[in-house]
Every structure is written in structure tokens, then in C-alpha cells.
Amino acid sequence: MRNSPLLGLSILAASAGAAAADPLPVDISKVEFGPVRFQLVQHEKVAGEMFYELERRGDEIVIHDGTTLLPDVRESLTAVIDADTLAPKSLVLDGDFSRTILDADLQFNDEKVSGDYVLKRPADTAKTKTPFDMDMLPGAVLRASFFGLSTGLPLEEGVSYTFSWFSSLARNFAQAAFTVTDARTIEVPAGEFETFVGELKAQPENVIYITTETPHRVVRIDVIGQDMRFERLPAPAP
């Protein structure tokens, strides 16, 4: 969900460029809005948490995403997308990756992605601000938005979607593919669920477990190659 799961990405590496793809057929009326919390499990031990929320504000959707991997990785992202087209409008990232600070403040329009990245490595005595300017890729979504928007996709075994996204950590557009391979019953702290298993082929790769029962909800996200997963926690008592 945000640039989360963020881990497994090099924060300085640019991913390969992407070609424009068909828009994702997301039904916004079926997307899960509201806050969700996950525990981060690494090597079968709870090692952090993730907060994720899609918030509807008129003709915009605000994405709130925060991830902590103990002891010293923390990332917070807030982004705004158009509720009709899913096109990104703005993104603010604050990241502390083992004492390497990476912040971003980006604006999007039909033609450009522009703004600044700020970097400070542990031994640096000052922050380095780097202006960012890139042509916008038509039809692309934010990586941070996909994990929430996936609940509004038409879901059944065998469906597959190819699309383009922008990753704020990779600083580039890339192509991704999401395929529902089968259905599986899984158990997480929030309960036991019958889920669609969605394989997300991108960088990094994820497996997303989305409830077969509507309204669809993301209940687990695996980070392939990292022995890491995010498990949905129960909603707090009212």
C-alpha cells in the first residue's frame, strides 16, 4: 500500500521506464475507504506496522500511508489523486531508511511530474536538494494508490491487468501486472478469510490477498524475496 510495501527497493535506484497502458477499471464505489492497520511480520516475528487509508474528499482521494520496520526504518507518505481518472495530483514523502533521510515533494499534471527530492546520508553534514522533472506518462497511477484501489477492481480467478505506475522511491514510471491466480483461505489477526490471491509483478513483487466476499478488503500483503508480510489487524473497538 503506498510506496509500501516499500522494502526491497533501493531508495537511490531508478526503475526501468514504462509504456502507457490501459487505465485500471476501478469502480470507486466499491473501493475500501477508511483507515486500516497491518502488523509487519519478518522472519516470522512481528517487526513493525503499516497504516493505510484512502480518504474521499469531494472529487479527490487522499492516500495516507505510513510504515515502520523496527528498529530504524520509517516512511510516511501522503498523496492526492483524482477520484474519476485516478491520475496523481501531488505526493509528499518523508523517509528515514537506517539514518539515510529521503524526502520528496512532487506535483503532477497532464504533462509533467515536478518537484524536489532531499537526501541526507548518515555521514553528510548537510541535506542535498535535487530538482525533479519528468514527462508525465498518460494513464499511470501512483504505486502508493494501487493497494487500496485494487479492492475496486473486477476480481475473479484468471483476470489480469497490466498498467503503469509511478514509484516515488524509484523516481520513475514502471510497468506492473496484477493477476488473480486462485482463491485461498488465510488467517490473520483480523480473522479468517476466503481470499483471491493476486500476484503483483513489479519491483518489488507482492502477493495481495483480497477477500472474495464483497465489499472486498485487503487482508494480507506478501513481499516476495524478503520473507516479509503485512497482516491485517482487527479494527479498533468503537
C-alpha positions in Angstrom: 0.0 0.0 0.0 2.0 3.4 -0.5 5.3 3.2 -1.5 4.6 0.5 0.9 5.4 -2.2 1.0 8.5 -0.1 0.4 11.2 -2.5 1.5 13.3 -4.3 -1.1 13.5 -1.1 -3.2 16.8 0.6 -3.5 16.0 4.2 -2.5 18.5 5.6 -5.0 17.9 3.3 -8.0 15.7 4.2 -10.9 13.5 1.5 -12.3 13.0 0.9 -16.0 10.7 3.2 -17.9 7.2 2.1 -18.8 4.9 2.4 -21.8 1.4 3.8 -21.4 -1.1 1.1 -20.6 -4.9 0.9 -20.4 -6.5 2.6 -17.4 -7.3 0.4 -14.5 -11.1 -0.4 -14.5 -11.6 0.6 -10.8 -15.1 1.1 -9.5 -14.6 3.8 -6.9 -17.9 3.0 -5.3 -16.5 -0.4 -4.3 -13.1 0.7 -3.0 -12.5 0.3 0.7 -12.2 3.8 2.3 -11.1 4.4 5.9 -8.1 3.5 8.0 -6.6 0.1 8.1 -3.7 -1.2 10.2 -1.4 -4.1 9.5 1.3 -5.8 11.5 4.6 -6.3 9.7 6.0 -9.8 10.1 9.6 -10.6 9.1 11.2 -14.0 9.7 8.0 -15.0 11.5 8.4 -12.2 14.1 6.4 -9.0 14.4 8.9 -6.3 13.4 6.8 -3.3 12.6 3.5 -2.0 11.4 1.7 -0.2 8.5 -1.1 2.3 8.5 -3.0 2.8 5.2 -6.1 4.9 4.4 -8.0 6.1 1.4 -10.0 9.2 2.2 -12.6 10.7 -0.1 -12.6 14.5 -0.3 -15.0 15.6 -3.0 -13.5 14.9 -6.4 -10.2 13.8 -4.9 -8.9 10.8 -3.0 -6.2 11.4 -0.3 -3.8 8.5 0.4 -2.3 8.2 3.8 0.5 5.6 4.2 3.0 5.0 7.0 5.3 2.1 7.5 7.7 1.2 10.3 10.2 -1.6 10.3 12.0 -1.8 13.6 14.4 -0.6 14.7 15.2 2.2 12.2 13.2 2.3 9.0 10.2 4.7 8.9 8.3 6.1 6.0 5.3 8.4 5.8 3.5 9.4 2.6 0.5 11.5 1.7 -0.7 11.7 -1.9 -3.7 13.1 -3.7 -5.3 11.5 -6.8 -8.3 12.4 -9.0 -11.3 10.3 -7.9 -12.6 10.0 -11.5 -9.4 9.4 -13.5 -7.1 8.0 -10.7 -4.5 10.4 -12.1 -2.0 11.6 -9.4 -2.0 15.2 -8.4 0.6 15.5 -5.6 2.8 13.4 -3.3 4.8 14.2 -0.2 7.2 11.6 1.2 9.2 11.6 4.4 11.6 8.6 4.8 14.2 7.5 7.3 15.9 4.4 6.0 18.5 3.4 8.5 19.6 7.0 9.1 19.5 7.9 5.4 16.9 10.6 5.0 14.9 10.8 1.8 12.1 13.3 1.4 10.1 14.1 -1.7 7.6 16.8 -2.6 6.1 16.3 -6.1 3.3 17.8 -8.2 1.7 16.1 -11.2 -0.2 17.4 -14.2 -1.1 16.1 -17.6 2.3 16.9 -18.9 4.9 16.8 -16.1 6.0 15.4 -12.8 8.0 18.1 -11.0 9.3 19.0 -7.6 12.2 18.2 -5.3 14.0 15.3 -3.6 16.0 15.9 -0.5 18.7 13.4 0.5 20.9 13.1 3.6 23.2 10.1 4.2 24.4 9.4 7.7 27.9 11.0 7.2 26.6 14.1 5.3 26.8 17.4 7.1 24.0 18.9 5.0 21.0 17.9 3.0 21.2 17.8 -0.8 18.1 19.1 -2.6 17.7 17.8 -6.2 15.1 19.3 -8.5 13.0 16.6 -10.2 11.3 17.0 -13.6 9.9 14.2 -15.8 7.4 13.9 -18.6 4.1 12.5 -17.3 3.1 9.1 -18.5 -0.6 9.1 -19.6 -2.8 6.6 -17.7 -0.2 5.9 -14.9 -1.3 5.7 -11.3 0.7 6.0 -8.1 2.3 2.9 -6.7 1.0 4.0 -3.3 -2.6 4.1 -4.6 -2.7 0.6 -6.1 -3.0 -1.4 -2.9 -6.2 0.4 -1.9 -7.6 0.8 -5.4 -7.2 -3.0 -6.0 -10.3 -3.6 -3.9 -12.4 -1.8 -6.6 -11.2 -3.9 -9.5 -13.4 -6.6 -11.0 -12.0 -9.7 -9.3 -12.3 -13.4 -10.2 -9.8 -16.2 -10.8 -7.9 -15.7 -14.0 -8.4 -11.9 -14.5 -5.2 -10.0 -15.3 -4.5 -6.3 -15.5 -1.4 -4.6 -17.0 -0.8 -1.0 -16.0 1.8 1.7 -15.4 2.6 3.3 -12.1 4.9 6.0 -10.6 7.1 4.9 -7.7 8.4 7.8 -5.6 11.3 5.8 -4.2 12.4 4.6 -7.6 11.8 8.1 -9.0 10.4 6.7 -12.3 7.5 5.1 -14.1 7.4 1.3 -14.4 5.0 -1.3 -15.8 3.2 -3.7 -13.5 0.9 -6.6 -13.9 -1.7 -7.9 -11.5 -3.2 -11.4 -11.9 -5.7 -13.3 -9.7 -4.3 -16.8 -9.7 -6.6 -18.7 -7.4 -8.6 -18.5 -4.1 -7.3 -19.4 -0.7 -8.4 -19.4 2.9 -5.9 -17.5 5.1 -5.8 -16.4 8.8 -4.6 -13.1 10.0 -5.1 -11.2 13.3 -8.3 -9.7 11.9 -9.8 -13.2 11.4 -10.1 -16.0 8.8 -10.9 -15.0 5.3 -11.6 -16.7 1.9 -9.4 -14.6 -0.4 -8.4 -14.0 -4.0 -4.7 -14.5 -4.4 -3.4 -11.6 -6.6 0.2 -11.8 -7.9 1.6 -8.3 -8.5 4.6 -8.5 -10.9 6.5 -5.3 -10.4 9.6 -4.1 -8.4 9.3 -5.4 -5.7 6.9 -8.3 -6.3 4.0 -8.7 -4.0 1.2 -11.2 -3.4 -2.0 -9.4 -2.3 -4.8 -11.3 -0.6 -8.2 -9.7 -1.1 -11.4 -11.1 0.3 -13.7 -12.8 -2.1 -16.7 -11.5 -0.1 -17.8 -8.0 -1.0 -17.0 -5.3 -0.1 -13.5 -6.5 -0.9 -10.8 -5.9 1.6 -7.0 -6.4 1.5 -6.1 -8.6 4.4 -2.5 -9.6 3.7 0.4 -8.5 1.5 3.5 -10.6 1.0 6.8 -9.1 -0.1 8.4 -11.7 -2.4 12.1 -12.4 -1.7 12.0 -10.5 1.6 10.5 -13.1 4.0 8.1 -10.3 4.9 4.4 -9.9 5.0 1.8 -7.4 6.2 -1.2 -8.9 8.1 -4.4 -7.0 8.7 -5.2 -6.2 12.4 -8.7 -6.1 13.9 -10.5 -2.8 13.7 -10.3 -0.9 17.0 -13.4 -1.0 19.2 -15.7 2.0 18.7 
